[in-house]
Amino acid sequence: MGKSFILSVLSIVSEGTRFWTNDYVGKSYSHVCDESRYAMLGLDMKRFSFCNKSLSYEERAKDLVRRMSLEEKVMQTVNNASGVSRLGLPQYSWWSKALHGISKLGPGVFFDDTIPGATSFPAVILSTAAFNQTLWKTMGQVVSTEGKATYNMGHAGLTFWSPNINVVRDTRWERTQETYGEDPYVVEEFGVNYVRGLQDVQGTENTKDLNSRPLKVSSYCKHYAAYDLDSWFEFDRHTFDARVSVQDMTETFVAPFERCVKEGDVSSIMCSFNKINGIPPCSDPRLLKGVIRDQWDLHGYIVSDCFGMEVIVDNQKYLNDSKEDAIAKTLQAGLDLECGHYYTDALENSVKAGKVSQYEVDRALKNLYVVLMRAGYFDGIPAYDSLGLKDICADDHIELAREAARQGIVLLKNDNGVLPLEPGINIALVGPHANATQVMIGNYAGLPCKYVSPLEAFSAIGDVTYATGCLDTSCSNDTYFSEAKKAAKHAEATTIFVGTDLSIEAEFIDRVNFLLPGNQTKLVNQVAKISKGPVTLVVLSGSNIDVSFAKNNPKISAILWVGFPGEQGGNAIADVVFGKYNPGGRLPVTRYEADYVKMLPMSSMSLRPVKELGYPGRTYKFFNGFIVYPFGYGMSYTKFSYSVSAPKNSINISLNNLQKCRKMAYTEDQEAPACSAVLVDDISCDENIIEFEVGVTNVGRMDGSDVVMVYSVPPFGIVGTHIKQVIGFQRVFVAAGATEKVKFSMNACKSLRIVDRTGYSLLPSWVSHHQDWG
């Protein structure tokens, strides 16, 4: 339901537009506490302390909730909150999405002739490949500007349920495209920056009382936690029990959520469908109240995944609870809002039966209304109240979508420097995605401002001969291969566009292989074999595709992975292919060979190898087998050299009598230091900073961007730890022949820590001096 509502004493709900309207009154309001609006409703706003701006948001929320009856309270605990007309409180739809632009999914947003679309950025996995924190935050700022403008025009809410910060454990998961990849630190960095971009109001970023900090829009981080399986053979997300070790939970699955709350100051967390070690997260007081509230100090609300209560009661049959019992457990665990209808069905009965106290309902509602007050729903935020249609699909927003796609595109192969191509040449454009439009915007997308397909973009630069080769992504036969081969046979260069789409990788669908769909591989090989000029393969996909056949084929000179590149995808790809932009993207997930799916089931949650079952590890941190391309891989049209300077190359920590050495398990052939490690919580981490500088010199002939990645490698011989892990990265532009200095400052406790099997965070020793860590 949109929130620029038109209200009067006689209010009706328009199903077509989802906002409050009245035939007799033409004025619209963008916030609740407008005195003229209350007068129109026949109410005196001064009677309601929740509209008194001199009070704190917490006091105002408390006043609002105390005025409601139990029945009225219950109707506000679901995503489609009914409002309370006698209090002048309108309906509100909490469910809006903004994963990579304003999404059309969810009842909180709608597009029509007034707002026909919004800027559609690349699917998140491609933006991740840019490894650029500034870009990620800027994207969030643009999306929130368009979200606020959409709200002001009555077409959206103020609570945008994004981003998805689940770490990709297995790239068979078909929501990989929605995520920030397989490295927890990278996921954390993107999550914090995107949330800050969405929420921050300039000048208030460091407000001490976080419950008073205004929000441009409210965002949330999902899905908490250990969720990365939707539907794989007999397993589905509604009944799957993720058996997770405390080590993996601490190190990987909850780490991004912790930083999302502590550093991003996100205003909501969504708990996931799947059980974790037998318990649904939305019913687990340890995970919700214990961790999110007490340990991390969330200033916001906790919401269930949509229809999650049904899943707990009907699918999982957790503890064989009735609706009333299940509702009581989730409220007591710390859930504030249900996306669904079980709360409205049974919460009132649950309270009256004494299963849950009305205090828990009040607590939840106060958390909800404080967030809405912070976001301007009650008072407005003057800096943003004038945003409107001119701020949606603005030229600079569309250009940013193009830039995000260009920065993320990864050059995987470029034999003999065949790319970039010369503009103006005759080029054959073939493959099922050569004229892609809707496929480019991926999952959880809205309606774009304007699609620019590869065919349109390439046609503006060169002489294009287009032949699809396959009618669609499934490429079920070779009927149209001959047209594609004919085009390639006579062209100076050939570019083949292949990949997946939402029929193959999307929510509810997990993959069973890493192969191109249907006969696409056959098409590529046949076209490459007959092509007169150099062949470039362009792969559109969100998750892993084994392109080793193309990597090893000398007839295929270049390979680009372009993800799902958003509404400006055609322009971005053409910019890279014809040299207007020098690619600098890096892979955010490991590219496994196709046989990887036979090595272990997707249902095994362990990131580390499981020797007794013969399972290899997962992600670059724990897998040491054969791969097609590694995490972090990406080429450029130029070359870079590096130098490193550091004022010191070690940190010495002397332990006092109250600090204790911790033992760590070492392999039999490796002698453990006398003091193997120290508990991170036992030392002053702020004093242990690692600083160094990397000089990046562009030794080639073309300006370009490079991603400087910093990894930590644990001491040799520690049992069960990672091979290496990312602890920092920066993207830097370097002109040809120039050198840029990139500075890093890292906290040793965070960057060098190791999580042991019991969940302790330890700082390991690299020397063996007794009681002296270094």
LINWO-V649753 format. One record per backbone hydrogen bond with DSSP energy under -0.5 kcal/mol. NH is the residue of the N-H (numbers start at 1). CO is the residue of the C=O. E is the energy in kcal/mol with one decimal. If there is no record, write none. Layout:
NH,CO,E + NH,CO,E
This chain:
2,18,-0.6 + 3,156,-1.6 + 5,3,-1.8 + 5,29,-0.6 + 6,20,-2.7 + 7,5,-0.5 + 9,40,-0.8 + 11,9,-1.0 + 12,21,-1.7 + 14,12,-0.6 + 14,19,-1.0 + 15,13,-0.7 + 18,14,-2.5 + 21,12,-1.7 + 29,5,-2.6 + 32,377,-2.4 + 33,378,-2.4 + 34,32,-2.3 + 35,33,-0.5 + 38,34,-2.1 + 39,35,-2.2 + 40,36,-2.1 + 41,37,-1.6 + 42,39,-1.3 + 43,38,-3.1 + 45,43,-0.8 + 47,44,-1.9 + 48,45,-1.9 + 49,47,-0.7 + 51,48,-1.9 + 52,49,-2.1 + 53,51,-0.9 + 55,52,-1.6 + 60,56,-2.4 + 61,57,-2.9 + 62,58,-2.1 + 63,59,-2.1 + 64,60,-2.3 + 65,61,-2.5 + 66,62,-2.2 + 67,63,-1.0 + 67,64,-0.6 + 68,65,-1.5 + 73,69,-2.7 + 74,70,-2.5 + 75,71,-1.3 + 76,73,-2.0 + 77,74,-1.6 + 79,338,-1.4 + 81,79,-1.1 + 81,92,-2.1 + 82,75,-1.9 + 84,89,-1.5 + 87,84,-1.5 + 88,85,-1.4 + 89,84,-2.3 + 90,88,-0.7 + 92,81,-2.2 + 93,1,-0.6 + 94,79,-2.7 + 94,92,-0.6 + 96,94,-1.3 + 96,159,-1.1 + 100,101,-0.7 + 103,97,-2.4 + 104,445,-1.7 + 108,95,-2.4 + 109,106,-1.1 + 110,155,-1.8 + 112,115,-1.5 + 118,447,-2.9 + 121,100,-2.2 + 121,119,-0.7 + 123,564,-2.9 + 125,177,-2.0 + 126,123,-1.8 + 127,123,-1.2 + 128,124,-2.4 + 129,125,-1.1 + 130,127,-1.3 + 131,128,-2.3 + 136,132,-2.1 + 137,133,-2.3 + 138,134,-2.3 + 139,135,-2.6 + 140,136,-1.8 + 141,137,-2.2 + 142,138,-2.3 + 143,139,-2.8 + 144,140,-2.4 + 145,141,-1.9 + 146,142,-2.4 + 147,143,-2.5 + 148,144,-3.1 + 149,145,-2.3 + 150,146,-2.4 + 151,147,-2.3 + 152,148,-2.7 + 153,149,-1.3 + 154,151,-2.3 + 155,150,-2.8 + 160,158,-0.7 + 160,218,-3.2 + 161,96,-3.8 + 161,159,-0.7 + 162,160,-2.1 + 164,178,-0.5 + 165,163,-0.7 + 165,222,-3.1 + 168,181,-2.4 + 169,167,-1.0 + 173,170,-2.1 + 176,173,-1.4 + 178,175,-1.7 + 179,176,-1.7 + 182,588,-2.0 + 184,182,-0.6 + 187,183,-2.4 + 188,184,-2.7 + 189,185,-2.5 + 190,186,-2.5 + 191,187,-2.7 + 192,188,-2.9 + 193,189,-2.1 + 194,190,-2.9 + 195,191,-2.4 + 196,192,-2.3 + 197,193,-2.2 + 198,194,-2.3 + 199,195,-2.9 + 200,196,-2.3 + 202,200,-0.6 + 204,201,-2.4 + 207,204,-1.6 + 210,208,-1.2 + 212,209,-2.0 + 213,209,-0.5 + 213,210,-0.6 + 215,374,-2.9 + 216,199,-3.3 + 217,198,-0.5 + 218,158,-3.1 + 220,160,-0.7 + 220,162,-2.0 + 221,268,-1.8 + 222,163,-2.0 + 224,270,-3.1 + 225,223,-0.8 + 227,223,-0.5 + 228,226,-0.6 + 232,235,-2.5 + 235,232,-2.5 + 237,230,-2.4 + 239,236,-1.3 + 240,236,-1.9 + 242,240,-0.7 + 242,275,-2.9 + 243,241,-0.9 + 244,242,-1.1 + 249,245,-2.5 + 250,246,-2.3 + 251,247,-2.4 + 252,248,-2.4 + 253,248,-1.8 + 254,249,-2.3 + 256,252,-0.7 + 258,254,-2.0 + 259,255,-1.8 + 260,256,-2.0 + 261,257,-1.9 + 262,258,-3.1 + 263,259,-2.3 + 264,259,-1.9 + 265,261,-0.9 + 266,260,-1.9 + 267,219,-0.8 + 269,301,-1.6 + 270,221,-2.0 + 271,303,-2.1 + 272,224,-2.3 + 275,240,-2.2 + 276,279,-2.7 + 277,242,-2.0 + 277,275,-0.5 + 279,276,-1.5 + 281,274,-0.9 + 282,272,-0.5 + 283,280,-2.0 + 284,281,-1.4 + 285,283,-0.8 + 288,284,-2.2 + 289,333,-1.7 + 290,285,-3.1 + 291,286,-1.0 + 292,287,-1.4 + 293,288,-2.0 + 294,289,-2.9 + 295,290,-0.9 + 296,291,-2.5 + 297,293,-0.8 + 298,292,-1.7 + 300,298,-0.7 + 301,267,-2.0 + 303,269,-2.4 + 304,337,-1.9 + 305,271,-1.1 + 307,339,-4.2 + 308,305,-2.3 + 308,339,-0.5 + 311,307,-1.5 + 312,308,-2.3 + 313,309,-2.3 + 314,310,-3.3 + 315,310,-1.0 + 315,311,-0.8 + 316,311,-3.5 + 317,311,-0.5 + 318,312,-2.2 + 320,317,-2.1 + 321,318,-2.0 + 326,322,-2.8 + 327,323,-2.7 + 328,324,-1.9 + 329,325,-2.1 + 330,326,-2.1 + 331,327,-2.4 + 332,328,-2.4 + 333,329,-1.7 + 334,330,-1.0 + 334,331,-0.7 + 335,330,-2.6 + 336,302,-2.6 + 337,302,-1.8 + 338,77,-2.6 + 339,337,-0.5 + 340,338,-1.1 + 345,341,-1.8 + 346,342,-2.5 + 347,343,-2.5 + 350,346,-2.2 + 351,347,-2.4 + 352,348,-2.4 + 353,349,-2.0 + 354,351,-1.7 + 355,350,-2.3 + 356,350,-0.8 + 360,357,-0.9 + 361,357,-0.9 + 362,358,-2.5 + 363,359,-2.7 + 364,360,-2.1 + 365,361,-2.4 + 366,362,-2.6 + 367,363,-1.9 + 368,364,-1.9 + 369,365,-2.8 + 370,366,-2.1 + 371,367,-1.3 + 372,368,-1.9 + 373,369,-2.4 + 374,370,-2.4 + 375,371,-1.8 + 376,373,-1.4 + 377,372,-2.4 + 380,376,-1.6 + 384,381,-2.7 + 385,381,-1.0 + 387,384,-1.5 + 391,388,-1.9 + 392,389,-1.8 + 397,394,-0.6 + 398,394,-2.2 + 399,395,-2.2 + 400,396,-1.6 + 401,397,-1.8 + 402,398,-1.8 + 403,399,-2.5 + 404,400,-2.8 + 405,401,-1.7 + 406,402,-2.3 + 407,403,-2.8 + 408,404,-1.4 + 409,405,-1.7 + 410,561,-2.4 + 411,409,-0.5 + 411,635,-0.5 + 412,410,-0.8 + 412,559,-2.6 + 413,559,-1.3 + 415,557,-2.8 + 417,414,-1.8 + 418,415,-1.5 + 420,577,-0.6 + 421,577,-3.0 + 424,461,-0.8 + 425,422,-1.3 + 427,425,-0.6 + 427,463,-2.8 + 428,493,-2.8 + 429,427,-0.5 + 429,465,-2.9 + 430,428,-0.6 + 430,495,-2.2 + 431,467,-0.9 + 431,468,-0.8 + 433,497,-1.7 + 434,431,-1.6 + 436,433,-1.6 + 440,437,-1.6 + 441,438,-1.4 + 442,439,-0.9 + 448,446,-0.6 + 452,567,-2.1 + 455,434,-1.1 + 457,453,-2.4 + 458,454,-3.2 + 459,455,-2.0 + 460,456,-0.9 + 460,457,-0.5 + 461,458,-1.5 + 462,458,-3.0 + 463,425,-1.9 + 464,462,-0.8 + 465,427,-2.4 + 466,464,-0.5 + 467,429,-2.1 + 470,468,-1.0 + 475,472,-1.1 + 480,469,-0.5 + 481,478,-1.4 + 484,480,-1.3 + 485,481,-2.6 + 486,482,-2.2 + 487,483,-2.0 + 488,484,-2.2 + 489,485,-2.0 + 490,486,-0.9 + 490,487,-0.5 + 491,487,-0.8 + 492,426,-1.4 + 493,426,-1.1 + 494,534,-2.7 + 495,428,-2.9 + 496,536,-2.9 + 497,430,-3.0 + 497,495,-0.5 + 498,496,-0.6 + 498,538,-2.6 + 500,540,-2.3 + 504,501,-1.8 + 505,501,-2.6 + 506,509,-0.7 + 509,506,-2.1 + 510,231,-1.5 + 511,172,-2.6 + 519,475,-2.4 + 520,517,-2.1 + 523,519,-2.3 + 524,520,-2.6 + 525,521,-2.5 + 526,522,-2.2 + 527,523,-2.6 + 528,524,-2.6 + 529,525,-2.0 + 530,526,-1.2 + 531,527,-1.2 + 532,488,-1.9 + 533,488,-0.5 + 533,491,-0.5 + 534,492,-0.6 + 535,555,-0.5 + 536,494,-2.7 + 537,558,-3.0 + 538,496,-3.3 + 538,536,-0.5 + 539,537,-0.5 + 539,560,-3.0 + 540,498,-2.9 + 540,538,-0.6 + 541,539,-0.7 + 544,171,-0.5 + 546,514,-3.4 + 547,545,-1.0 + 550,547,-0.9 + 551,547,-2.5 + 552,548,-2.2 + 553,550,-0.9 + 554,552,-0.7 + 556,553,-1.7 + 557,535,-1.3 + 557,555,-0.8 + 558,535,-1.8 + 559,413,-1.6 + 560,537,-2.9 + 561,410,-2.5 + 562,539,-2.6 + 562,560,-0.6 + 563,539,-0.5 + 565,563,-0.6 + 566,440,-3.3 + 567,120,-1.9 + 569,566,-2.1 + 570,452,-2.2 + 572,568,-2.4 + 573,569,-2.6 + 574,570,-2.3 + 575,571,-2.6 + 576,572,-1.6 + 577,573,-2.9 + 578,574,-2.5 + 579,576,-1.1 + 580,575,-1.5 + 581,575,-2.1 + 583,581,-0.6 + 585,409,-1.5 + 586,129,-2.4 + 587,633,-2.3 + 591,629,-2.8 + 592,590,-0.9 + 593,626,-0.6 + 596,593,-1.9 + 597,594,-1.2 + 598,595,-1.7 + 599,596,-1.6 + 600,596,-0.7 + 604,601,-1.3 + 605,603,-0.6 + 610,615,-1.6 + 611,609,-0.7 + 613,610,-1.1 + 614,610,-0.9 + 614,611,-0.6 + 615,610,-2.0 + 617,622,-0.5 + 618,607,-2.8 + 622,618,-0.8 + 622,619,-1.5 + 623,619,-2.3 + 624,622,-0.5 + 628,591,-3.1 + 629,591,-1.3 + 632,587,-3.1 + 633,630,-1.7 + 635,411,-2.4 + 641,697,-2.4 + 643,695,-1.6 + 645,693,-2.6 + 651,774,-0.9 + 653,651,-0.5 + 653,773,-3.1 + 654,652,-0.5 + 655,653,-0.5 + 655,771,-1.0 + 659,656,-1.4 + 662,677,-3.5 + 667,717,-2.4 + 670,667,-1.8 + 674,768,-0.6 + 676,674,-0.6 + 677,662,-1.1 + 678,763,-1.6 + 679,660,-0.6 + 680,761,-2.5 + 682,679,-1.9 + 683,680,-1.5 + 685,683,-1.0 + 687,684,-0.8 + 688,685,-1.3 + 689,687,-1.0 + 690,746,-3.6 + 691,689,-0.6 + 692,744,-2.0 + 693,645,-2.9 + 694,742,-3.0 + 695,643,-3.2 + 695,693,-0.5 + 696,694,-0.6 + 696,740,-3.0 + 697,641,-2.7 + 697,695,-0.6 + 698,738,-2.5 + 699,639,-1.9 + 699,697,-1.0 + 700,639,-0.9 + 704,734,-1.9 + 706,732,-2.8 + 708,706,-0.6 + 708,730,-3.0 + 709,707,-0.7 + 710,728,-3.3 + 711,709,-0.5 + 712,725,-2.6 + 718,715,-1.3 + 719,665,-2.8 + 721,718,-0.8 + 723,621,-3.2 + 725,712,-1.6 + 727,710,-3.2 + 728,710,-1.2 + 730,708,-1.7 + 732,706,-2.9 + 734,704,-3.1 + 737,698,-2.1 + 738,735,-2.4 + 740,696,-2.5 + 742,694,-2.9 + 743,741,-0.5 + 744,692,-2.7 + 746,690,-3.2 + 748,688,-2.8 + 748,746,-0.6 + 751,747,-3.0 + 752,748,-2.5 + 754,762,-2.8 + 756,754,-0.6 + 756,760,-2.4 + 759,756,-1.9 + 762,754,-3.1 + 762,760,-0.6 + 763,678,-2.9 + 764,752,-0.6 + 764,762,-0.7 + 765,676,-2.8 + 772,769,-1.8 + 773,653,-2.5
